[in-house]
Amino acid sequence: MRTFTIVHVLLLLLALLVYNCAGAQDYAIHVKGDTLKGEVKPITSGIDKKVVVTTPDKRKTSLSIFQVREFSHKGSTFHPVKNEKGYTFMKILKSGYLSLYAFQQENQYAYDGLFLLKKDGSRMEVPNLSFRKVVGKFLSDCEGVSGKIQSGEYGKKDLEKIIDEYNSCISGRTSQFSRVVVKKEAMQKDLSAWDRLENNVKAKPDFEGKNDAIEMITDIKGKIKREEKVPNFLVEGLKKSLNGSTDLLTDLDSALSELKGDQR
């Protein structure tokens, strides 16, 4: 009888432990970054939308929709999202530059409304009618995806595929843009060194080869802008034209060091 009681006590403790662990999986994140873990009860209807969190020590905290950055409930993640009627809690279905949310339509309990939100703030409810026209226009910044929608190749049933392709398109453009920016910054750095050399040459009292040096520097700067290789004979000719001036040769070495390896 004693063994039976101990076993039941252990089972009860185990059940409580599992319950507490399961409850701890839900959470709410305050807009300030604090995270509350415990039993989460969302109140999603009416004007006073909020989340009530009961922590394992039975302490209750109520957060209005404007105080919540994110919360988890029954395995789903929710964000406060603004639609045409104001802020409401929406369930995240797919995240990315373009995210897909589900929301409760008016007087409905189920999350069967669909909502699209871009990171630039653009947003729209996914329509049942005029899907091709409305969604195609919304995603027109990726012509390939928009074209497939407007031609009828993709419909509402392909929404997740549409989002994947659109996000891939945006990601590719972002990567390409980043590479262009890095390349432009490197070019500007190269040109700054050559501008400095050019200005120092012009500031020097006239010397034999000065005009030739300025002309060659201009030629080199043009090649850098056109992303052409700077030939060695041009560099050597410039060195000779600088007439052994120590400070100008130092400036030249500095300018050459800024060039990419394939330009030297």
C-alpha positions as CSV (number, residue, x, y, z in Angstrom):
1,M,0.0,0.0,0.0
2,R,2.8,2.4,0.8
3,T,4.6,1.6,-2.5
4,F,1.3,2.2,-4.3
5,T,1.0,5.7,-2.7
6,I,4.6,6.6,-3.5
7,V,4.2,5.6,-7.1
8,H,1.1,7.8,-7.4
9,V,2.8,10.7,-5.8
10,L,5.7,10.4,-8.2
11,L,3.3,10.2,-11.1
12,L,1.4,13.3,-9.9
13,L,4.7,15.2,-9.5
14,L,5.7,14.1,-13.0
15,A,2.4,15.2,-14.4
16,L,2.8,18.6,-12.7
17,L,6.3,18.9,-14.1
18,V,5.1,18.1,-17.6
19,Y,2.2,20.6,-17.2
20,N,4.6,23.3,-16.1
21,C,7.0,22.6,-18.9
22,A,4.2,22.7,-21.5
23,G,2.9,25.9,-20.0
24,A,6.4,27.5,-20.1
25,Q,6.5,26.9,-23.9
26,D,4.0,29.8,-24.3
27,Y,5.3,33.3,-23.9
28,A,4.7,37.0,-24.6
29,I,7.4,39.5,-25.5
30,H,6.9,43.1,-24.3
31,V,7.7,45.9,-26.8
32,K,10.6,46.8,-24.5
33,G,12.1,43.3,-25.0
34,D,11.1,41.6,-21.8
35,T,9.8,38.0,-22.1
36,L,7.1,36.6,-19.9
37,K,6.7,32.8,-19.9
38,G,3.7,30.8,-18.7
39,E,0.1,30.3,-19.5
40,V,-0.9,32.7,-22.2
41,K,-4.6,33.8,-22.7
42,P,-5.1,36.1,-25.7
43,I,-8.2,38.3,-25.8
44,T,-8.6,39.0,-29.5
45,S,-12.1,40.4,-29.9
46,G,-13.6,43.7,-28.9
47,I,-11.8,47.1,-28.5
48,D,-9.6,46.0,-25.5
49,K,-7.4,43.4,-27.3
50,K,-4.7,42.1,-24.9
51,V,-2.7,39.1,-23.7
52,V,-2.9,37.9,-20.1
53,V,0.1,35.8,-19.0
54,T,0.0,33.7,-15.9
55,T,3.5,32.7,-14.8
56,P,4.3,29.5,-12.9
57,D,4.2,31.3,-9.6
58,K,0.5,32.3,-10.5
59,R,1.3,35.9,-11.0
60,K,-0.8,37.4,-13.8
61,T,0.3,40.2,-16.1
62,S,-2.0,41.9,-18.6
63,L,-0.5,43.4,-21.7
64,S,-2.5,45.5,-24.1
65,I,-2.0,44.9,-27.9
66,F,0.2,48.0,-28.0
67,Q,2.5,46.5,-25.4
68,V,3.0,43.2,-27.1
69,R,5.7,42.6,-29.8
70,E,4.9,38.9,-30.1
71,F,3.3,36.0,-28.3
72,S,3.1,32.3,-28.6
73,H,-0.1,30.3,-27.9
74,K,-0.8,26.6,-28.4
75,G,2.2,26.3,-30.8
76,S,1.4,29.3,-32.9
77,T,3.1,32.7,-33.0
78,F,1.1,35.9,-33.2
79,H,2.0,39.5,-33.9
80,P,0.0,42.7,-33.6
81,V,-0.6,43.9,-37.2
82,K,-2.4,46.9,-38.4
83,N,-5.2,46.5,-41.0
84,E,-7.8,48.9,-42.3
85,K,-9.7,48.7,-39.1
86,G,-6.8,49.2,-36.7
87,Y,-4.5,46.8,-34.8
88,T,-5.4,43.2,-34.3
89,F,-3.5,40.0,-33.4
90,M,-2.6,37.9,-36.4
91,K,-1.1,34.4,-36.6
92,I,2.1,34.2,-38.6
93,L,2.0,31.5,-41.3
94,K,5.0,32.4,-43.3
95,S,7.7,35.0,-42.5
96,G,10.2,36.8,-44.7
97,Y,10.4,40.2,-46.5
98,L,6.8,39.3,-47.5
99,S,5.0,37.6,-44.6
100,L,1.7,35.8,-44.7
101,Y,-0.7,36.1,-41.7
102,A,-4.0,34.6,-40.8
103,F,-6.6,36.8,-38.9
104,Q,-10.1,36.5,-37.5
105,Q,-12.6,38.1,-39.8
106,E,-15.4,40.1,-38.2
107,N,-17.6,38.0,-35.9
108,Q,-15.5,34.9,-36.6
109,Y,-13.5,32.8,-34.2
110,A,-11.4,30.9,-36.8
111,Y,-8.3,32.5,-38.3
112,D,-9.4,32.0,-41.9
113,G,-8.7,35.5,-43.3
114,L,-5.3,36.0,-45.0
115,F,-3.1,39.0,-44.9
116,L,0.1,40.0,-46.7
117,L,2.7,42.3,-45.1
118,K,6.0,43.5,-46.5
119,K,8.9,44.8,-44.4
120,D,8.6,48.2,-46.1
121,G,5.2,48.5,-44.5
122,S,3.1,47.7,-47.5
123,R,0.1,45.5,-46.6
124,M,-3.1,44.1,-48.0
125,E,-5.8,41.6,-47.2
126,V,-5.8,38.7,-49.7
127,P,-9.0,39.0,-51.7
128,N,-11.2,36.2,-52.8
129,L,-12.2,38.1,-55.9
130,S,-9.8,39.9,-58.3
131,F,-6.9,37.9,-56.9
132,R,-4.9,38.2,-60.1
133,K,-5.3,41.9,-60.5
134,V,-4.9,43.0,-56.8
135,V,-2.1,40.6,-55.7
136,G,-0.4,40.9,-59.1
137,K,-0.2,44.7,-58.7
138,F,0.9,44.4,-55.0
139,L,3.9,42.2,-56.0
140,S,4.7,44.2,-59.2
141,D,8.2,45.0,-58.0
142,C,9.1,41.4,-59.0
143,E,7.9,41.2,-62.6
144,G,8.4,37.4,-62.9
145,V,6.1,36.6,-59.9
146,S,3.6,39.3,-60.8
147,G,3.5,38.1,-64.4
148,K,2.7,34.5,-63.3
149,I,-0.2,35.7,-61.2
150,Q,-1.7,38.0,-63.8
151,S,-1.4,35.3,-66.5
152,G,-3.3,32.9,-64.3
153,E,-0.3,30.5,-63.9
154,Y,-0.5,31.2,-60.1
155,G,-3.7,31.5,-58.2
156,K,-4.7,31.8,-54.6
157,K,-4.1,28.1,-54.0
158,D,-0.4,28.8,-54.9
159,L,0.0,31.6,-52.3
160,E,2.8,30.0,-50.4
161,K,4.7,29.3,-53.6
162,I,4.1,32.9,-54.6
163,I,5.5,34.2,-51.3
164,D,8.6,31.9,-51.6
165,E,9.4,33.1,-55.2
166,Y,8.8,36.7,-54.3
167,N,11.0,36.6,-51.3
168,S,13.7,34.9,-53.3
169,C,13.4,37.6,-55.9
170,I,13.8,40.4,-53.3
171,S,16.7,38.6,-51.6
172,G,18.5,38.3,-55.0
173,R,18.0,42.0,-55.6
174,T,19.1,42.9,-52.1
175,S,22.3,40.8,-52.5
176,Q,23.0,42.3,-55.9
177,F,22.4,45.8,-54.6
178,S,24.8,45.2,-51.7
179,R,27.5,44.0,-54.0
180,V,27.0,47.1,-56.2
181,V,27.3,49.4,-53.1
182,V,30.4,47.6,-51.9
183,K,32.0,47.9,-55.3
184,K,31.1,51.5,-55.6
185,E,32.5,52.3,-52.2
186,A,35.8,50.5,-53.2
187,M,35.9,52.5,-56.4
188,Q,35.3,55.8,-54.5
189,K,38.2,54.9,-52.2
190,D,40.5,54.2,-55.1
191,L,39.5,57.5,-56.8
192,S,40.0,59.5,-53.6
193,A,43.7,58.3,-53.4
194,W,44.2,59.3,-57.1
195,D,42.4,62.6,-56.6
196,R,44.8,63.3,-53.7
197,L,47.8,62.5,-55.9
198,E,46.4,64.6,-58.7
199,N,45.9,67.6,-56.5
200,N,49.4,67.3,-55.0
201,V,50.9,67.1,-58.4
202,K,49.1,70.2,-59.5
203,A,50.1,72.1,-56.3
204,K,53.8,71.5,-57.0
205,P,55.8,74.2,-58.8
206,D,56.3,73.4,-62.5
207,F,58.6,70.5,-63.1
208,E,59.6,68.5,-66.2
209,G,57.0,65.9,-66.8
210,K,54.3,67.6,-64.7
211,N,51.7,67.9,-67.5
212,D,52.4,64.3,-68.6
213,A,51.9,63.1,-65.0
214,I,48.5,64.9,-64.8
215,E,47.4,63.4,-68.1
216,M,48.4,59.9,-67.0
217,I,46.6,60.3,-63.7
218,T,43.5,61.4,-65.5
219,D,43.8,58.3,-67.8
220,I,44.2,56.0,-64.8
221,K,41.1,57.5,-63.1
222,G,39.1,57.0,-66.2
223,K,40.1,53.3,-66.3
224,I,39.1,52.8,-62.7
225,K,35.7,54.3,-63.4
226,R,35.3,52.0,-66.4
227,E,36.5,49.1,-64.3
228,E,39.4,48.5,-66.7
229,K,42.8,47.2,-65.8
230,V,45.5,49.8,-65.2
231,P,48.4,48.7,-67.4
232,N,51.9,48.5,-65.9
233,F,53.5,50.7,-68.6
234,L,51.1,53.5,-67.5
235,V,52.1,53.2,-63.9
236,E,55.8,53.0,-64.8
237,G,55.5,56.1,-67.1
238,L,53.8,58.0,-64.2
239,K,56.6,57.1,-61.8
240,K,59.1,58.4,-64.3
241,S,57.1,61.6,-64.9
242,L,57.1,62.4,-61.2
243,N,60.7,63.2,-61.6
244,G,61.9,61.5,-58.4
245,S,59.8,63.6,-56.0
246,T,59.7,61.6,-52.8
247,D,56.4,62.8,-51.5
248,L,54.6,62.4,-54.8
249,L,56.0,58.8,-55.2
250,T,54.7,58.1,-51.7
251,D,51.3,59.4,-52.7
252,L,51.5,57.2,-55.8
253,D,52.3,54.1,-53.7
254,S,49.4,54.9,-51.5
255,A,47.1,55.2,-54.6
256,L,48.4,52.0,-56.1
257,S,47.8,50.1,-52.8
258,E,44.1,51.0,-53.0
259,L,43.7,49.3,-56.4
260,K,42.3,45.8,-56.5
261,G,44.8,43.0,-57.2
262,D,43.6,42.5,-60.7
263,Q,44.0,46.2,-61.5
264,R,47.7,46.4,-60.5
